[in-house]
Amino acid sequence: MDVAAAGGSGSLIIDAKELYHAICKGQVSSRWMIFCCNAMRAEMAELDNLIFDYANDTLLTVNYKLPRNSL
């Protein structure tokens, strides 16, 4: 988020499955994916949005507003 904000972005979309792959290079496990979802929810602020895409099989996608320190 800091890198995106420093680059001038006003928001950053993070997908739980992409976050999981960035951390755990292996196969997605629903049992462990919940930790990514919980961390993403914990980071959410009032102005952030959940993105619902029923065609996508990810568990959670969030549009975080940047910069974070202004929220």
SETI-287569 format. One record per residue: residue number from 1; residue in three letters; y, x, z of N, C-alpha, C, CB in turn. Coordinates in Angstrom, 1 decimal, padded with zeros to 4 digits, always signed. Glycine has a CB too. Layout:
N
PT  pos  code    n.yy    n.xx    n.zz   ca.yy   ca.xx   ca.zz    c.yy    c.xx    c.zz   cb.yy   cb.xx   cb.zz
PT  NUM   ala       Y       X       Z       Y       X       Z       Y       X       Z       Y       X       Z
...
// end
This chain:
71
PT  pos  code    n.yy    n.xx    n.zz   ca.yy   ca.xx   ca.zz    c.yy    c.xx    c.zz   cb.yy   cb.xx   cb.zz
PT    1   met  -001.2  +000.8  +000.0  +000.0  +000.0  +000.0  +001.3  +000.9  +000.0  +000.0  -000.9  +001.2
PT    2   asp  +001.2  +002.0  +000.7  +002.4  +002.9  +000.8  +002.7  +003.5  -000.6  +002.1  +004.0  +001.8
PT    3   val  +001.6  +003.8  -001.3  +001.8  +004.4  -002.6  +002.4  +003.4  -003.6  +000.5  +004.9  -003.2
PT    4   ala  +001.9  +002.2  -003.6  +002.4  +001.1  -004.4  +003.9  +000.8  -004.1  +001.6  -000.2  -004.3
PT    5   ala  +004.2  +000.7  -002.8  +005.6  +000.5  -002.4  +006.5  +001.6  -002.7  +005.6  +000.2  -000.8
PT    6   ala  +006.1  +002.9  -002.6  +006.9  +004.0  -003.0  +007.1  +004.1  -004.5  +006.2  +005.3  -002.5
PT    7   gly  +006.2  +003.5  -005.2  +006.4  +003.4  -006.7  +007.3  +002.3  -007.1  +005.1  +003.3  -007.3
PT    8   gly  +007.8  +001.5  -006.2  +008.7  +000.4  -006.5  +008.0  -001.0  -006.7  +009.4  +000.7  -007.7
PT    9   ser  +006.7  -001.1  -006.4  +006.0  -002.4  -006.6  +006.5  -003.3  -005.5  +004.5  -002.2  -006.5
PT   10   gly  +006.6  -004.6  -005.9  +007.0  -005.6  -005.0  +005.8  -006.3  -004.3  +007.8  -006.7  -005.6
PT   11   ser  +004.6  -006.0  -004.9  +003.4  -006.6  -004.3  +002.2  -005.8  -004.8  +003.2  -008.1  -004.8
PT   12   leu  +001.1  -006.0  -004.1  -000.2  -005.3  -004.4  -001.3  -006.3  -004.2  -000.3  -004.0  -003.6
PT   13   ile  -002.1  -006.5  -005.3  -003.3  -007.3  -005.2  -004.5  -006.5  -004.9  -003.5  -008.2  -006.5
PT   14   ile  -005.2  -006.8  -003.8  -006.4  -006.1  -003.4  -007.6  -007.1  -003.4  -006.2  -005.4  -002.0
PT   15   asp  -008.6  -006.7  -004.0  -009.9  -007.5  -004.1  -010.9  -006.9  -003.2  -010.4  -007.6  -005.6
PT   16   ala  -011.6  -007.7  -002.4  -012.5  -007.1  -001.4  -013.6  -006.3  -002.0  -013.1  -008.3  -000.6
PT   17   lys  -014.1  -006.8  -003.2  -015.2  -006.0  -003.9  -014.7  -004.7  -004.3  -015.7  -006.9  -005.1
PT   18   glu  -013.4  -004.6  -004.9  -012.9  -003.3  -005.3  -012.6  -002.4  -004.1  -011.5  -003.5  -006.0
PT   19   leu  -012.2  -002.9  -003.0  -012.0  -002.2  -001.8  -013.3  -001.6  -001.3  -011.3  -003.0  -000.7
PT   20   tyr  -014.3  -002.4  -001.3  -015.7  -002.0  -000.9  -016.2  -000.8  -001.8  -016.7  -003.2  -001.0
PT   21   his  -016.0  -001.0  -003.1  -016.5  +000.1  -004.0  -015.7  +001.4  -003.8  -016.3  -000.4  -005.4
PT   22   ala  -014.4  +001.3  -003.4  -013.6  +002.5  -003.2  -014.0  +003.2  -001.9  -012.1  +002.1  -003.0
PT   23   ile  -014.6  +002.5  -001.0  -015.0  +003.1  +000.3  -016.5  +003.5  +000.2  -014.8  +002.1  +001.4
PT   24   cys  -017.3  +002.6  -000.3  -018.8  +002.7  -000.3  -019.3  +002.8  -001.7  -019.5  +001.6  +000.6
PT   25   lys  -019.4  +003.8  -002.3  -019.7  +004.0  -003.7  -021.0  +003.2  -004.2  -019.8  +005.4  -004.1
PT   26   gly  -021.7  +002.7  -003.3  -023.0  +002.1  -003.6  -022.9  +000.6  -004.0  -023.9  +002.2  -002.5
PT   27   gln  -024.1  +000.0  -004.0  -024.2  -001.4  -004.3  -023.5  -002.3  -003.2  -025.7  -001.8  -004.4
PT   28   val  -022.9  -003.4  -003.7  -022.3  -004.3  -002.7  -023.3  -005.0  -001.9  -021.4  -005.3  -003.5
PT   29   ser  -023.0  -005.0  -000.6  -023.9  -005.7  +000.4  -023.1  -006.7  +001.1  -024.5  -004.6  +001.4
PT   30   ser  -023.5  -007.9  +001.0  -022.7  -009.0  +001.7  -022.6  -008.7  +003.2  -023.4  -010.4  +001.5
PT   31   arg  -023.6  -008.1  +003.8  -023.7  -007.8  +005.2  -022.6  -006.9  +005.6  -025.0  -007.2  +005.6
PT   32   trp  -022.2  -005.9  +004.7  -021.1  -005.0  +005.0  -019.8  -005.4  +004.4  -021.5  -003.6  +004.5
PT   33   met  -019.8  -006.2  +003.4  -018.6  -006.7  +002.7  -017.7  -007.4  +003.7  -018.9  -007.6  +001.5
PT   34   ile  -018.3  -008.0  +004.7  -017.5  -008.8  +005.7  -016.5  -007.9  +006.4  -018.4  -009.5  +006.7
PT   35   phe  -016.8  -006.6  +006.6  -015.9  -005.7  +007.2  -014.6  -005.5  +006.4  -016.6  -004.4  +007.5
PT   36   cys  -014.8  -005.4  +005.0  -013.6  -005.3  +004.2  -012.8  -006.5  +004.2  -014.1  -005.0  +002.7
PT   37   cys  -013.4  -007.7  +004.2  -012.7  -009.0  +004.3  -011.9  -009.1  +005.6  -013.7  -010.2  +004.1
PT   38   asn  -012.6  -008.7  +006.7  -011.9  -008.8  +008.0  -010.7  -007.8  +008.1  -012.9  -008.4  +009.1
PT   39   ala  -010.8  -006.6  +007.5  -009.7  -005.7  +007.5  -008.6  -006.2  +006.7  -010.2  -004.3  +007.0
PT   40   met  -008.9  -006.8  +005.5  -007.9  -007.4  +004.6  -007.1  -008.5  +005.3  -008.5  -007.9  +003.3
PT   41   arg  -007.9  -009.4  +006.0  -007.3  -010.5  +006.7  -006.4  -010.0  +007.9  -008.3  -011.5  +007.3
PT   42   ala  -006.8  -009.0  +008.5  -006.0  -008.4  +009.7  -004.7  -007.8  +009.2  -006.8  -007.3  +010.4
PT   43   glu  -004.7  -007.4  +007.9  -003.5  -006.8  +007.4  -002.5  -007.8  +006.8  -003.8  -005.8  +006.3
PT   44   met  -003.0  -009.0  +006.7  -002.1  -010.1  +006.1  -000.9  -010.4  +007.0  -002.9  -011.3  +005.8
PT   45   ala  +000.2  -010.6  +006.3  +001.5  -011.0  +007.0  +001.8  -012.4  +006.4  +002.7  -010.0  +006.7
PT   46   glu  +002.8  -013.0  +007.0  +003.2  -014.4  +006.7  +003.5  -014.6  +005.2  +004.4  -014.8  +007.5
PT   47   leu  +004.1  -013.6  +004.5  +004.5  -013.8  +003.1  +003.4  -013.5  +002.1  +005.7  -013.0  +002.8
PT   48   asp  +002.2  -013.0  +002.6  +001.1  -012.6  +001.7  +000.4  -013.9  +001.2  +000.1  -011.7  +002.4
PT   49   asn  -000.3  -013.8  +000.1  -001.0  -015.0  -000.4  -002.5  -014.7  -000.7  -000.3  -015.4  -001.8
PT   50   leu  -003.3  -015.6  -000.4  -004.7  -015.6  -000.8  -004.7  -016.0  -002.3  -005.6  -016.5  +000.1
PT   51   ile  -005.6  -015.4  -003.1  -005.7  -015.7  -004.5  -007.1  -016.3  -004.6  -005.5  -014.5  -005.4
PT   52   phe  -007.2  -017.6  -005.1  -008.5  -018.3  -005.3  -008.8  -018.2  -006.8  -008.4  -019.7  -004.8
PT   53   asp  -010.0  -017.7  -007.1  -010.5  -017.6  -008.5  -012.0  -017.9  -008.4  -010.2  -016.2  -009.2
PT   54   tyr  -012.3  -019.2  -008.6  -013.7  -019.6  -008.4  -014.7  -019.0  -009.4  -013.8  -021.1  -008.4
PT   55   ala  -014.1  -018.4  -010.5  -014.9  -017.8  -011.5  -015.3  -016.3  -011.1  -014.2  -017.7  -012.9
PT   56   asn  -014.6  -015.8  -010.1  -014.8  -014.5  -009.6  -015.7  -014.5  -008.4  -013.4  -013.8  -009.2
PT   57   asp  -016.7  -013.6  -008.3  -017.7  -013.7  -007.3  -017.3  -012.9  -006.0  -019.0  -013.2  -007.7
PT   58   thr  -016.0  -012.4  -006.0  -015.6  -011.7  -004.8  -015.4  -012.6  -003.6  -014.3  -010.9  -005.1
PT   59   leu  -015.4  -012.1  -002.4  -015.2  -012.9  -001.2  -013.8  -013.2  -000.9  -015.9  -012.3  -000.1
PT   60   leu  -012.9  -012.2  -001.3  -011.5  -012.3  -000.9  -010.6  -011.5  -001.8  -011.3  -011.9  +000.6
PT   61   thr  -009.5  -012.1  -002.2  -008.5  -011.4  -003.0  -007.1  -011.8  -002.3  -008.5  -011.7  -004.5
PT   62   val  -006.3  -010.8  -002.1  -005.0  -011.0  -001.4  -003.9  -010.4  -002.2  -005.1  -010.5  +000.1
PT   63   asn  -002.8  -011.1  -002.3  -001.6  -010.5  -002.9  -000.7  -010.2  -001.7  -000.9  -011.5  -003.9
PT   64   tyr  -000.6  -008.9  -001.4  +000.2  -008.4  -000.3  +001.6  -008.1  -000.8  -000.4  -007.1  +000.3
PT   65   lys  +002.6  -008.6  -000.1  +004.1  -008.4  -000.4  +004.5  -007.0  +000.1  +005.0  -009.5  +000.1
PT   66   leu  +005.2  -006.3  -000.7  +005.7  -004.9  -000.3  +007.2  -004.9  -000.3  +005.1  -003.9  -001.3
PT   67   pro  +007.8  -004.0  +000.4  +007.2  -003.1  +001.3  +006.8  -003.8  +002.6  +008.1  -001.9  +001.7
PT   68   arg  +005.8  -003.2  +003.3  +005.2  -003.9  +004.5  +006.2  -003.8  +005.7  +003.9  -003.2  +004.9
PT   69   asn  +007.0  -002.8  +005.8  +007.9  -002.7  +007.0  +009.0  -003.8  +007.0  +008.5  -001.3  +007.0
PT   70   ser  +009.2  -004.5  +005.9  +010.3  -005.5  +005.8  +009.8  -006.9  +006.2  +010.9  -005.5  +004.4
PT   71   leu  +008.5  -007.0  +006.5  +007.9  -008.3  +006.8  +008.0  -008.6  +008.3  +006.5  -008.4  +006.3
// end
